[in-house]
Amino acid sequence: MRLEIGTFPVHDVVFGAQTQWRDGLLEVARDEILDAVRSDPRIAKADLELAKPGESVRIWPVRDVVEPRVKVEGPGVVYPGICGRSITTVGEGRTHRLSGVGVVEVSETPWHEAGGDHLFVYLDMSGPWSEIIPTSSLINLCVVVEPDPNLGVDARNDAVHNAVLTVSDRLAAATASLDPPERETFELTDVDPSLPKVVYILCLHSPQAMSGSPATFCTSTYGLTQLTPPWLFHPNEILDGAITGPYRTAFATSWTMANNPALLDLYRRHGTDFNFLGVIATRTEWTTQHEKEMTANQTAKVAKMLGAEGALITWDAGGNEFIEVIRTLQACERSGIKTVFLTSEDDPTGSAPTMLEPVPEADAIVSTSFFRADLLGLDPLPPVDRVIGNPQKISGRLRDHYVPTAGPLPAPQRYDDHYGFSKLSSVEY
Amino acid sequence: MAGSLKVVYFVNQFFGGVGAEEKANIPVEVKKGPIGPARLFQQLLGDGGTVEATIICGDNYFNEQREQALADVTQAWREAKPDLVVAGPAFDAGRYGLACGAVCAAAQDLGIPAITAMHPENPGVLTYRRQVYIVPTGTSPVDLPDVVSQMFQIAQKLTSGEEMGPAETEGYLGRGIRKVSERSEPGYKRAVDMLAKKLRGEPFQTEVPFQAPEAVPAASLQRDLSQATIALISTGGLIPIGNPDRQVSGNAERYFSYPIDGLESLTGDDWEAFHGGYYNQIASDNPNYILPLSHLRHLESQGVIGRVASQIITLPGVSTPVAKSKHLGAEMAQELKDAGVDACILVAT
């Protein structure tokens, strides 16, 4: 499976008469694109707004950030499966991407109506929060969109995300017939057999247990979000967006998944430091200890059957899910697979271990600091000149009152650098 | 290190040259000058200071007569007025490790900087790592010179007032105090580099050293089950319907007790679930799933248990830090103990 990624860097975005990319300038035909979005009868209102790095702008609420990509050669479509798109297996041929630009999903639509998993992410384009969130350094085209409120919650989610993909598709399509200024080829070629064989175990939250529905919107694998057994992916499939869609943290977006630096680094070192075998996507938040241990054992089994000697493990969620993640690590180590765990840490202030379930097998942990943003010592987030999205923001422990989104505000509650974009970590004294 | 640094050293009977296990009962004895590993420390001190005295104590004596031993050690410090206390290294000797930890903690309580060394799995580490600077060692005294040298390095920082760096750069066992810090490479790069090193068999350093969780043994039932009062605690977010107490659905700061005398079963008319971590509707339809009162009442009527406690305790078990949970757990235990409860069932969600 060979995939060429053609990159079109974007240095500026302007609204114009025609959607086109030329020498780093992306021109967006706003009305034409909005017409396409509004042609979906499920959409009640939609608008497009631009936010650029350094501006005094806050975007609330942010559900997802999508990188515009398009398949120009080879089977299938980018971001397959989600919102009813083709489920043809992707990862071959050529895909174009617009780098440096994000399509932001701005909507009050909740993932589900069963409590938990509330929207709480917002993006600042300047100030302390923007400095640690990678999508704040993109030129962000915000799709401010609300669906027909009479629809069911799954339909509203589908409509809103589909609107964002419509915009993303239109932008990326502008590059389809152009020659990409940068090209990189991704292929799991035959390599020196003495190189250590590694897998990337990508743990993904499933909202099924929380929402009681296997169809709840979330990070999806070819559109599926339900609890599934460990699923083997070719890394090219992920570069084509086969794992896409948001979860509740600022780092669990379609953009971070398609630009996952841990995956890309492992892949780029295939043939020099590693023999990269593939990606095992392991769903988390099973409901019983039995299920958690089984999914851990089965993940390790798949890795072992592939011949893995090493595994990089990442995850994207909170506490409950930690159990199957750490047990996966333990099961791998016990079957002779050496692991590295890239993770955030729990609250250190009470002198309890910062790993929810510490296991001695986890002897190689890389820390991205604390998942609770209030422990990072950030300066208060200043008021902004302009808000994109809702000028009122829900607040309070009971989520029962509103504050002006313009701020000043505390940082969103979670900072969870799932894939290690930043240098933030923690050290022990 | 200050030119006239006064050091008092602490060793057990073995390293003090008194004898092996047969001398493990000797009480505290203070000898002038450096003995055993203290001689190495004196060499490192050179003209910068003096090991004024070496305190020797038998391993059994220290652990069995702890208060007396610590009183005698403290008395020796009062006389010698040390600027620094050094204990061990204890390697993997458990009783010695506990003694070294206790001695260093006592010294610090008196404002005297202290340093010890032992194997990371020594019980002294489990008990004292949060309070005391401990240099990690292997299991064998073969490493004694290197270990004492490392203790000396850290002692220099402790006594000079120089700021102590992180455990991983200074070479002591982390004390569980973790602080945000920026590293030189992004997380993904460090993770992939660490994997390459681990697979090549090269040395690497974890950024989160293993810290054993605290194990809590279950208390034994003090009376026959048929005589016992049993309470129910649920972390399933059980609330009276309509949430009159304005409980939160996660990261609880407190718990709630509700009287249930005369109540046979929980119904969805009076109770519901409010919990940010699972699909609440099932429990709201039948709250006995998260607090099985009806079943416990049945066991009460059958005489299997003595009686159901008068109150239930509830909170949502979501995102509560472990330290907070410990605090809440201790409060719950006290409340139930005061109410004469013999045992409780923690209902998992």
Interface residues (C-beta under 8 A of the other chain):
Chain A: A114 G115 G116 D117 P196 V198 A209 M210 S211 G212 N260 P261 A262 D265 L266 R269 D273 F274 T287 E309 G310 A311 L312 G318 G319 N320 K338 V340 L342 T343 E345 D346 D347 P348 T349 G350 S351 A352 P353 T354 M355 L356 E357 P358 V359 P360 A362 D363 A364 I365 V366 S367 T368 S369 F370 L375 L376 G377 R397 L398 D417 Y419 G420 F421 S422 K423 L424 S425 S426 V427 E428 Y429
Chain B: R130 M164 G165 P166 A167 E168 G174 R175 G176 I177 R178 K179 V180 S181 E182 R183 S184 E185 P186 G187 Y188 K189 R190 A191 V192 M194 L195 A196 K198 L199 R200 F204 T206 E207 V208 P209 F210 Q211 A212 P213 E214 R246 V248 S249 G250 N251 F274 H275 G276 G277 Y278 Y279 N280 Q281 I282 V318 S319 P321 V322 A323 K324 K326 H327
